[in-house]
Amino acid sequence: MLLITGCEKDIILGPNSPFYPNNTLELSSDTGQVMIESINTTPDSAFNGKNIGVSSIGSFYDQRFGGQRNSIYSQLLPEIYNVAPGTNAFVDSCILFIKLSELYGPWTTPQDFYVYEVSEEIISTESYSTSSSLTTNSSPIGQALQYTPSLTDSFLIDDAFKQGFLRIALNASFADNLVANMGTDAFSGTSNFWSFFKGLYILTDSTAPYGDGLAVVDLLNSGSQMTLYYSNEDTTGLSLDFSFDGGGLNTRINRYVNVAIGSDVETALNDNNTPDSVLYLAPFSTAQSIISIKGLDTLANLIINKAEIEFDQFDQDAQDALDYGPPENLFLYFTKDSSDLFFLPDYSSTNNTSFGGRKTEVAENGVTLNRYTFNITNYLRNQIQDTTYSAGLVLTTLSNHLPGQIAIGGGNNTSQPIKIRVIYTETE
């Protein structure tokens, strides 16, 4: 395909090129060829899990990626310290409210949610990753069994409707202990309170079969809180709120457990034959991909005006792909040694739309598919000038903490390969 703009030519590196043999572009018979190779890989370590703005709970199993279980540890702080409960105070109830912001997966199967009390200190200066595990008391203090979350269901509380919340009633014995300590040093300040009550752990049963969805939750929402309802011999209908934010003092930890055994991604990661024809991208420390472009000396004598790289979703009509949909955005880094990641020179934090990577629906040869396109003009120029500039491109999901996973055609995929479009000017 040729697009003439003055003396500029639009070249497709890949099967759509008239020069295509085996995913190569032969500019001429004596100048060599450009090849796009790609492999699946996993992150070197778990991500930072501490004080992330977005969290999720639940579980699902996808044949492409395996099983996923997400849970949350969090400190809480009372809205007011030094509250005297009054004479002969007693508990009415204690409710945990968690704001739901998004659902991922079909959610045709209810899941059992549990709340445990954390038994070890959560340290604000500690570095917690998404694989961190804290000890808890052996018995749950609350549960929501056979629960299917809803973003629209609401309930009336304090003369107002609360919509889109997970609501879990906590045990009377736990609530009684809170009321019994309200007038003591335990409620006199932050450090004393955390010594008394270290935090909560919210999860689904890790021994139960996988569910079929995650609930993305907003713990920093003003309605996400633990509320203790109590009365005394003089007054009824009293309450005290406990916040997940605590004025920015609380520590929250996302925990992810992914098990790839028996999945397509496990097979791909264990296959030492490269390149891979299908790439697997998923958050939660699951999978990412490395793309290398070889033979760029072919373009050494050309002026590169613009370069883009395109990735097409593979097998997007498969049931797992329909149930567990693709992310709205992907992201592209470059690496010098397949470990450290660097922003491409084409990326701008003030104008990231020019960099691209957003999911776009396109129609091609009568087929509608999802495509992600990135601007790599300056990167390609640098790589042509200095072959040691990078070891390759690293393709990931945009967020490590938002659900959304996708299989993409690799460099040698016969039907949906990676493509690079270069608009160039020939020199004398």
N, C-alpha and C positions, 0 to 999 in steps of 0.2 A: 504494500500500500504506500503511495507517495503523496505527500502533501507539499506543494510547492509554495513557498513564501519568499519571494525574491530568489535568492540562491540557497534558501534553507530547504532541507529535506526531512521528512518525517519518517524515521526508521523504526520498525518493530524488531526487537531482538527476540526471536522465538518463532513458534509455528506459524504465526500470521505473516511472517516475512516471506517474500518470494524467494529469498536466499536460504530458506530454512532446511538444514539437514541436522537432525539430532539435537535440537535446541541450540543451534549455533547460527550466527550471522556471518557469512563470508562476504566481506565488503568487496573483495576481489580475490582472484585465485592465488595471489602471491603475497597478500598482506595479513594472513592469519585469520583467527576467528575469536568470537566472544562467546563464552559459555556461562550460564547461570546454574550454580549448584546450591543445594539446600539440604540441611539436616535438622532433625529434631534434637532438642536438648532440654535439660532441666536447669532451673536456677541453681547456683552453687550452694545456697543456704536459704533458710526460711527468711521471709520478709520481716521487717519491723512490724510488730503487732500492737505497739503501745500508743494509746491515745489517738487512734485513727478516727477520722470524722465519720466514717461509715462502718457499720458492723452488720453481721448476718448470723442467723441461727437456722438450724434445720439440717436435712440430709437428702441426698439423692444418689442414684446410680445411673451412669451413662456408659454404654458398652464402649464408646470411643475413648473415654477418659477414666473410667473406673468409679469408685465410690468417693463421696465427699461428705464430711461432717463438719459443721461450723458451730462454734460456741463462744461465749463471752464471759470473762471475769470482770468485775467492776467494784470499786469502792463506792460508797454512798456517804453523804453527810446530811445531817438534819438541817432544815431550813432555819431553825432558831435553836440556839443553845440555852441551857439553864432554864428549861421549861419545867415548872412544878406541875406534876400531874393532878394535884388536888387530893383531897381526903378520900381514902378508900377507892382509888381509881381502879378501873377494870377495863378490859379490852372489849371492843365491839367487833373489830376485824382488822386485818392488815392485808392490803392489796398491793401487788406489784403491777404497775402500768407500763407498757412498752409500746411506743409509737411505731407503727408499721409504715414504711415508705415505699416499698416495692416488693413484688412477689416474683420469684423465678422458678420456672418449671410448671408442670400442669396442675400440681396439687390435687390430684384425684384421690390421694390416700391421706387420711388424717395422720398426724404424728403426735407422739407423747412428749410434752415439754416438762422439764424438771428444773427446780431451783434448789441449789445447795448453798450452805453457808461456808465461806472460805475459812480455813483454820490456820493458815500461815500469813504472815505479814506481807502485804503488797507494798513494795518500796518504790517511792516516786523517782528515785535516782537510778534505779535498776533498768537495764536494757532488756526488754521483753520482746521475744520474737513470736511469730505465729505458730511456733512449735512448743512454746513454753507451757508447762503444766504445773498447776498449783494444787496443794493438798486441800481437801475439803472434809467436812464432817461426813460421817458414813451414811446418814439418812437424809433424804430431801426434806426441805422445809415448805415445799409447795410444788404443785404439779397441775398441768392442764392436759388431761388425757384425751386422746382421739380428737385433737384440735386441728381445724383447718382455718388458717388465718384469712381475714377479709379486710380489704382496704375501705369498705363502705359500711360494714356493720357498725352500729353505734349503740350506746347505752346511756341511761340518764344517771348522773351523779352530781350531787350538790346543785341541783336545779339546772344543770347544763348537760348537753349531749356531747359525749366523747366518741369520735369516729375513728375507726382504723387503729385500734389498740389491742394488743395481746394483754389479757387481764388474768393474773394468777393469784388466787387466795393463798396466803401463807399461814402456816400452822399456828394454832392458838398458843402452844407452848413457846414458840419463838416470839410471838407478839406479846405474851405475858411478861417475858424477860425484858423486852424493850420498855414497857410501862413501869416495871419494877425498878428500873435503873434510871428513869428520866430525871429524878430529883437528886441524883448522885454525881460524883466526879466523872462518871462515864460520859455524861452529857455536858461537861463543862468546857470542852474545847476540842479542836480537831484531833490532836495526837491522842488524847484520852479516849475519844470516841472510837478511833481506829484500833486502839488496843482492846477495846471492848467488843467492837463489831468490825471485822476485817474486810468484809465484802460478800458479794454474791457471785455464784457461778450459774449461768443459764445455758441449758443444753437439751438435746434430745438423747434418748437412751442409746449409749454407744454399743450395746450388745444386741439391740433390736435390729430387725431388717431395715434396710435403707428406705426412707420415704421417697417422695418424688418432687421435692421442692425446697427452696430456701426462702426465708423471709428476711428482707433487708430492713433493718431497724434503725431508728433515729433516737439514740439515747440522749442526745443534747436537746431534743425537743422539750419545750417547757412542760408538756404533759407526761413525759417519761419520768416516773418517780415511784418510790415506795411510799404509801400513805398508811399511817397508823391511825385508826379510828378508836376513840376511847371515851369513857364517861367517868364521872366521879359522883359522889353523893349529892353534890350541889348542882352539877351541870351535865347535861347530856349532849351528844353530838359534837364532841371535840375531835380535833385531828392534828396530826403533825406530819409534814411532808419531808421526805429524804430524797435528795437530788443525786443524779448520776454525774452531774457536772461539778457541783460543789464550789461554784465560783472559780472554776479552773483548777481546783486543787486535787480532784479525784484522778486516780489512774485507772484506765480501762485497757483491757487486753483482748485482742481478737485471737482465737485459737482455731487452727485449721488442721484437719486430719484427712489426707487423701490417700487412698489405697488403689494403686493402678493395676494390681494383680488381675490377670486375665483380660485386660482391656486392650484396645487397639494401640493406645499410646505406649503401653508397656512393650508390646511387640516392636513398635517402631524404635523405641529407645534402646532396645536390646539388639537390634539389627545392625551389625557392624558394616553392612554393605551400604555405601553411599554413592550417589545422593538419594534422598528420600523423595518419593513421588507425591506423598501426602504429608503435610505439615500439621501439627496439632498445637493449638494455642489455647491456654486456659489460665485463669488467675489462681490464687491460693497456693502458690509454690508448685504448680503442676507441670507446665510445659511451655517452652518457647522455641524459637527456631533461629538458625544462623544461615544467612545467605551470602554466598561468595560470588564474585563476578571475575572471571578469569579471561585473559587475553585482551585486556583493555589497551595494550600497546597498539592494537589495530586502530584505535581512535586518536593516537598521539598527535597526528598532524591535522586534526580537525578542530575547529572552534566550536565548542559545545555551547549552544544558546539556551537549551532547556533539556532537562532529563527527568523522566518520571518512571516510577516502578509501580506495577499493578499486581495485586493479589486477588484471586477469585475464590469464593467459597466453593468447596468441593462436596459433592453429594449432599446438597442442602435440602433435598426432598426426603432424605432418610428420616425415619421416625425419631431417632435420638436428636437429630439436628432440629427437628420441628419442636420437640418437647423442651430442649435446652438450647435456646436460641443464641445467635451470635451477638457479640458486643457491638455497641454503636460505634466505637472507635478502636482502632489498633494503634500501636506506637512503634516507631523505628529508631533504633540507636545504631551506633557503630562501635566496634570493639577492636582493640589492638592485640589482645591475647586470649580472646574467647571468654574472658571473665569480667574485667572492668568495662562498664558501659559509658559512652559519651554521647552527648547530644550532637546530631548532625549539624553542620554549619548552615543548613537550610531551615533549621527550626528556629522560630521566634516565639518567645513567651508572650509578646505583645500582639502578635498577629499569627497565631498558630493555625488559623484556617488556611493560610498560604502553604503550610507544610502538608496538609491533607491528612489522610488516614481515617476519614469518616466513612461509615458504611453507606454505599450508594447502590441503588437498584438499577441495573442496566439490562437492556435487551440485546442479545447478540446471537445471530443465526437462528432466530426464532425461539431462543431460550432466555428466560429471565433469571438473572443471578445477582448475588451480592458481590460488590467489588470495593476494594480499598486501594486508593491511589495516593502515592507520596511524591512530593517534589524532592529530587536528589541532585539537583543541578550542580551546586557547589561541591557536594560530596564527590560526585563523579569526576569533576574537574581535578580535585585534589588527588583522587586515587589514580587518575591517569598520569598526573605529574610525578607522583611518588607512590610506588607500589607498596611501600612499607607504611603508608598513611593509616591503613586499617587492615585487620584480618578478615573483616566481613561485616555485614549488617545483621543486627539482632532484632527480630520481629517479636513483639509481645502484645498482650492486651494492655490497654491504656491504664487500667487500674488493677493493682494487685488484690484489691479488696471488694470490687464489685463483681457480681456473677456475670457470666457471658463467656461462652467457649465456642471454638470454631475449628473445623478442619479446612485446610486451604490447599489448593493445588501447588505442588512443589516445582522445582526447576525443570524436572524431566517428566512432569505429568503430561500425558498424551492429549487430554481433553481440556484441561484448565491450568496451563502452566503459568509460572511467573513470567511477566513480560516487562521489558524496559523499552521505553520510547525515547529516542534521542533526536532532537532537532539540532542540526549542526550546519556549519558553513565550511565548505571546502577551501583550502588554501592552495596557493600556487605551488 
